[in-house]
């Protein structure tokens, strides 16, 4: 496997008519240089081999690196709090930025930031040219492994300059801005010397300008080539060719830079895994309880559905036995009509069915008493009634009345008393 690194242009240059020449490097797995060159965008796809892992480098001005202190012991908690810790440093709303958390640096957390609009334009441009990349990282992330010691170095290029400092992450800026920054830094150093004459200037306060046209600075970790434009790959290539950047160091630089990968999918903050560690167990328990509750509700509904269907079947069977010649439309209304015909003073019953006569006797016995028929099931030879009423005395009176009216064996099988009165089961069996 090889690493194929190439520099992406500024987003504004993607649609420009100016021809683009992009610097690229192919590195072997151990960091050794395999090939290098410049190519037009249409030529990049042809340069990619089957075993190449393409790594697109984002311009450091559009994808700066930050160090910021974020409280919290858990790495996941720090990553979720990172955008809010960076908010004061950013000129755009957090919703418009993609923030990728990097590794720890002492007590601080590293982060890469890029605007969604720039990232979308780069990705659209890559798709348009048929270039599939495995990683998208800031080009400045490749310089993090360079050790400036306790010095501050300004690598001055023809188009942009790069600052390496132990105080912060590598910083890229246009050449004009770099000149202004250097003046401001020098003025701040002079003011500090005037107010603290008894204190010596700290080593990191001085800025060492590394000019490609000047003599090499032995203190600088890398020496840019002549006419260096400010391109990171060109700077690394010069270090490899001069021997000041061994393959192992270059390999480590690439691997550490992959921590700031903008090609990977963003973490979803709504997933259970995105919750802070102390909340995961309660959240999982809550999910289990909700699942159990939903299961119990479903089971209760299923049981009620079964009872409902069983009751419907019992009603249909009772209707078939009671009114075999009638069509069941409204069983309650049809039974009331039947019982009304069998009431005292009514005309001669039109139905002479044993079960119908039994129902008529039951309703006649219930009429003068404070009893309610809750359920009736059985056949003409044996009926079972569930009754509710005000007391046992009413049940005894009903039992005697039914026994005399139906010449049947009537028994009170069970009776329970409560706040609402008495609830009882009664059976009526025809004498053999």
C-alpha positions in Angstrom: 0.0 0.0 0.0 1.2 3.5 -0.9 0.1 6.9 0.3 -0.8 9.3 -2.5 -0.8 12.8 -1.2 -1.9 15.8 -3.2 -2.7 19.4 -2.5 -6.1 20.8 -3.0 -6.4 24.4 -4.3 -8.3 27.2 -2.6 -12.1 26.9 -3.1 -12.2 30.0 -5.1 -9.7 28.5 -7.6 -11.8 25.4 -8.3 -14.0 27.1 -10.9 -11.4 29.6 -12.2 -10.2 29.6 -15.8 -6.5 29.6 -14.6 -4.9 26.2 -15.2 -4.1 24.4 -12.0 -0.9 22.4 -11.3 -1.2 20.4 -8.1 1.8 19.1 -6.2 1.7 15.3 -5.3 3.8 12.8 -3.5 3.6 9.0 -3.5 5.0 7.5 -0.3 5.6 3.9 0.4 4.2 2.3 3.6 7.5 2.9 5.5 7.5 6.6 4.5 10.1 6.3 1.7 9.5 8.5 -1.3 8.3 6.5 -4.3 7.4 9.3 -6.8 6.5 12.9 -6.9 5.5 15.6 -9.3 2.9 18.1 -10.4 -0.2 17.4 -12.4 -3.4 19.0 -13.7 -6.6 18.0 -12.0 -7.6 15.8 -15.0 -4.3 13.9 -14.8 -4.6 13.0 -11.1 -7.0 10.2 -11.6 -4.7 8.5 -14.1 -1.8 8.8 -11.6 -3.6 6.9 -8.9 -2.7 3.3 -8.7 -4.9 0.4 -7.4 -2.9 0.2 -4.2 -2.8 3.9 -3.5 -4.6 5.5 -0.6 -5.4 9.0 -1.8 -5.0 11.7 0.8 -6.3 15.2 -0.2 -4.6 18.1 1.7 -6.7 21.0 2.6 -5.1 24.5 2.5 -4.2 25.4 6.1 -5.8 28.9 5.8 -9.2 27.2 5.3 -8.6 24.3 7.7 -6.7 25.8 10.7 -5.6 23.8 13.7 -6.3 24.9 17.3 -5.3 24.0 20.8 -7.9 24.6 23.5 -8.5 23.4 27.1 -11.6 21.4 27.4 -12.6 20.1 30.9 -13.7 16.5 31.4 -12.1 13.2 32.0 -13.8 11.3 29.2 -12.6 11.7 25.7 -16.2 11.6 24.4 -17.3 14.3 26.8 -14.4 16.5 25.7 -15.2 16.0 22.0 -18.8 17.0 22.5 -17.8 20.1 24.5 -15.0 21.0 22.0 -17.1 23.2 19.7 -18.3 25.4 22.6 -14.7 25.8 23.9 -13.7 27.0 20.4 -16.7 29.2 19.8 -14.9 32.4 21.0 -12.1 31.8 18.5 -14.2 31.3 15.4 -15.7 33.9 13.2 -18.6 31.8 12.0 -21.5 30.0 13.7 -20.9 26.5 14.9 -23.6 25.2 12.6 -21.6 26.3 9.6 -18.4 24.6 10.6 -17.1 21.0 10.7 -14.9 20.4 13.7 -12.8 17.3 14.0 -11.2 16.5 17.4 -7.6 15.5 17.3 -5.3 14.0 19.9 -4.4 15.5 23.3 -1.5 17.9 23.7 -0.7 18.0 27.4 -3.8 19.3 29.1 -5.2 20.7 25.9 -7.2 19.1 23.1 -6.4 19.6 19.4 -9.0 20.4 16.8 -9.3 21.0 13.1 -11.9 23.4 11.8 -13.3 23.9 8.2 -16.4 25.5 6.9 -19.1 23.2 5.5 -19.3 25.3 2.3 -15.6 24.9 1.6 -15.7 21.1 2.4 -18.7 20.6 0.1 -17.0 22.5 -2.8 -13.9 20.3 -2.5 -15.9 17.1 -2.3 -18.0 18.2 -5.3 -14.8 19.0 -7.2 -13.3 15.6 -6.5 -16.4 13.8 -7.6 -16.5 15.9 -10.7 -13.0 14.7 -11.6 -13.7 11.1 -10.6 -11.1 11.2 -7.8 -11.9 9.0 -4.8 -10.0 10.0 -1.6 -9.6 7.9 1.5 -8.7 10.9 3.7 -9.0 14.7 3.7 -6.6 16.4 6.2 -5.2 19.9 6.7 -1.8 20.2 5.1 -0.5 21.9 8.2 -1.2 18.7 10.2 1.8 17.1 8.3 4.1 19.7 10.0 3.0 18.9 13.6 5.7 16.3 14.0 8.4 18.9 13.3 10.1 20.0 16.5 10.9 23.7 16.6 12.4 23.4 20.1 11.9 26.6 22.1 12.1 28.8 19.0 9.5 30.4 16.7 10.2 30.0 13.0 8.5 31.8 10.1 9.0 30.0 6.8 8.6 32.7 4.3 7.3 31.7 0.9 6.5 33.6 -2.3 2.7 33.1 -1.8 2.2 32.2 1.8 4.2 31.7 5.0 4.1 29.1 7.7 4.7 29.6 11.4 6.1 26.8 13.6 6.0 27.6 17.3 6.0 25.6 20.5 3.2 27.9 21.7 0.6 26.8 19.1 -0.2 24.6 16.2 1.4 25.3 12.8 -0.2 28.4 11.2 -0.4 29.4 7.6 -1.0 32.9 6.3 -0.6 34.9 3.1 2.8 36.6 2.6 1.4 40.1 3.1 -0.3 39.0 6.4 2.9 37.3 7.5 4.8 40.6 7.2 2.2 42.4 9.3 2.2 39.6 11.8 6.0 39.8 12.1 5.8 43.6 12.7 3.2 43.1 15.4 5.2 40.4 17.1 8.3 42.5 17.1 6.4 45.5 18.5 5.0 43.4 21.3 8.4 42.1 22.1 9.9 45.6 22.2 7.1 46.8 24.5 7.7 43.9 26.8 11.4 44.7 27.0 10.6 48.4 27.8 8.3 47.5 30.7 10.5 44.8 32.1 14.0 46.0 31.7 15.2 43.7 34.5 13.9 40.6 32.8 15.7 38.9 29.9 13.7 38.1 26.7 12.4 34.6 26.6 13.8 32.4 23.8 10.4 31.8 22.2 9.7 35.6 21.9 12.2 35.9 19.0 11.0 34.9 15.6 13.5 33.4 13.2 12.6 34.1 9.6 13.6 31.2 7.4 14.1 32.7 3.9 14.6 30.2 1.1 16.9 32.6 -0.7 19.1 33.1 2.4 21.7 30.8 3.9 20.2 27.7 5.6 19.4 28.2 9.2 20.8 25.2 11.2 18.2 25.8 13.9 15.3 25.3 11.6 13.8 21.8 11.5 13.5 22.0 7.6 15.0 24.3 5.0 12.6 25.3 2.2 13.9 25.1 -1.4 14.7 28.2 -3.4 11.6 30.0 -4.8 9.4 28.1 -2.3 5.8 29.1 -2.8 4.6 28.0 0.7 3.4 24.5 -0.4 3.7 21.9 2.4 4.4 19.0 0.1 7.2 21.0 -1.5 8.7 21.7 1.9 8.5 18.0 2.9 10.0 16.9 -0.4 12.9 19.3 0.1 13.5 17.7 3.5 13.4 14.2 2.1 15.8 15.0 -0.7 18.2 16.8 1.6 18.1 13.9 4.1 16.9 16.2 7.0 13.6 14.3 7.0 14.0 10.6 7.4 11.3 8.2 6.0 10.4 7.1 9.5 9.7 10.7 10.5 7.7 11.3 7.4 5.7 8.1 8.0 4.9 9.3 11.5 3.9 12.7 10.2 1.4 11.2 7.9 -0.1 8.8 10.5 -0.5 11.5 13.1 -2.0 13.9 10.6 -4.8 11.3 9.8 -6.3 12.2 13.2 -7.7 15.3 11.6 -9.6 13.4 8.9 -12.5 15.4 7.4 -13.5 12.6 5.0 -14.8 10.4 7.8 -18.5 10.7 8.7 -19.4 13.1 11.5 -20.4 11.6 14.8 -24.1 11.7 15.5 -24.9 13.4 18.8 -28.2 11.7 19.1 -27.0 8.1 19.2 -26.7 6.3 22.5 -23.0 5.9 22.1 -22.6 9.6 21.9 -24.0 10.0 25.4 -21.5 10.7 28.2 -20.4 7.6 30.0 -22.3 8.3 33.3 -25.5 8.6 31.4 -25.3 5.4 29.3 -26.4 2.9 32.0 -29.5 5.0 33.0 -30.3 5.5 29.4 -30.0 1.8 28.6 -32.1 1.0 31.7 -34.8 3.5 30.6 -34.9 1.9 27.1 -35.3 -1.6 28.7 -38.1 -0.3 30.9 -39.8 1.3 27.9 -39.5 -1.9 26.0 -41.0 -4.0 28.9 -43.8 -1.5 29.3 -44.6 -1.6 25.6 -44.5 -5.4 25.7 -46.9 -5.5 28.6 -49.3 -3.1 26.9 -49.2 -5.2 23.7 -49.8 -8.4 25.7 -52.7 -6.9 27.6 -54.2 -5.7 24.3 -53.7 -9.1 22.8 -55.5 -10.8 25.8 -58.4 -8.3 25.6 -58.7 -9.0 21.9 -58.9 -12.8 22.6 -61.6 -12.2 25.3 -63.5 -10.0 22.9 -63.5 -12.6 20.2 -64.4 -15.4 22.6 -67.4 -13.3 23.8 -68.5 -12.7 20.3 -68.4 -16.4 19.6 -70.4 -17.1 22.8 -73.0 -14.5 21.8 -73.3 -16.0 18.3 -73.7 -19.5 19.7 -76.3 -18.3 22.2 -78.2 -16.4 19.5 -78.1 -19.5 17.2 -79.6 -21.7 20.0 -82.2 -19.1 21.1 -83.3 -17.8 17.7 -82.3 -20.4 15.1 -84.6 -18.9 12.4 -83.5 -15.3 12.9 -80.5 -13.5 11.4 -78.3 -11.9 14.0 -78.1 -8.2 13.4 -78.3 -6.5 16.8 -78.2 -9.3 19.4 -78.9 -7.1 22.4 -81.9 -5.4 20.8 -83.2 -8.7 19.5 -82.9 -10.3 22.9 -84.7 -7.4 24.5 -87.5 -7.7 21.9 -87.8 -11.4 22.7 -87.9 -10.8 26.5 -90.4 -8.1 26.0 -92.7 -10.4 24.2 -92.4 -12.9 27.1 -93.2 -10.3 29.8 -96.5 -10.4 31.8 -99.4 -8.8 29.9 -97.8 -9.3 26.6 -99.5 -11.2 23.7 -98.9 -14.8 23.1 -95.2 -15.5 22.6 -94.2 -16.0 19.0 -91.2 -18.1 19.9 -91.5 -21.3 21.9 -87.9 -22.1 22.6 -86.8 -23.6 25.9 -83.9 -21.2 26.2 -86.1 -18.3 25.3 -88.6 -19.3 28.0 -85.7 -19.6 30.5 -84.5 -16.1 29.6 -88.0 -14.7 30.0 -88.3 -16.3 33.5 -84.9 -14.9 34.5 -85.8 -11.3 33.4 -89.2 -11.6 35.1 -87.4 -12.6 38.3 -84.9 -9.7 38.0 -87.4 -7.0 37.3 -88.6 -6.3 40.9 -85.2 -6.8 42.5 -82.1 -4.7 42.8 -80.0 -7.2 40.8 -78.2 -6.8 37.5 -77.4 -9.6 35.1 -73.8 -9.2 34.0 -73.2 -12.4 32.0 -75.2 -15.4 30.9 -73.8 -18.5 29.3 -74.8 -22.1 28.9 -77.4 -24.2 27.1 -81.1 -25.0 27.7 -80.2 -27.7 30.2 -77.8 -25.7 32.3 -77.4 -21.9 32.5 -74.8 -19.9 34.5 -75.6 -16.4 35.5 -73.2 -13.7 36.9 -75.2 -11.2 39.0 -74.5 -8.0 40.8 -76.8 -6.6 43.5 -77.2 -4.9 46.8 -77.2 -7.9 49.1 -77.5 -11.6 49.7 -81.2 -11.4 50.5 -82.0 -10.3 47.0 -80.1 -13.3 45.6 -82.0 -15.7 47.9 -85.3 -14.3 46.8 -84.3 -14.6 43.1 -83.2 -18.2 43.6 -86.6 -19.1 45.2 -88.5 -17.3 42.5 -86.6 -19.0 39.7 -86.9 -22.4 41.3 -90.6 -22.1 41.5 -91.1 -20.5 38.0 -88.8 -22.9 36.1 -89.2 -26.1 38.2 -85.4 -26.3 38.0 -82.5 -26.8 40.4 -81.2 -23.3 41.2 -78.0 -22.8 43.2 -75.8 -19.9 44.3 -72.3 -21.2 43.5 -70.4 -18.2 44.8 -70.9 -14.8 46.3 -68.5 -12.0 47.1 -69.4 -8.8 49.0 -67.6 -5.5 48.6 -68.1 -1.8 48.6 -70.3 -2.0 45.5 -72.5 -4.7 46.9 -72.5 -8.4 46.2 -71.3 -10.2 43.1 -72.5 -13.8 42.7 -72.6 -16.7 40.3 -75.8 -18.7 40.0 -76.5 -21.9 38.1 -79.9 -23.2 36.8 -80.1 -26.9 35.9 -83.2 -28.6 34.5 -84.6 -31.5 36.6 -84.1 -34.8 34.8 
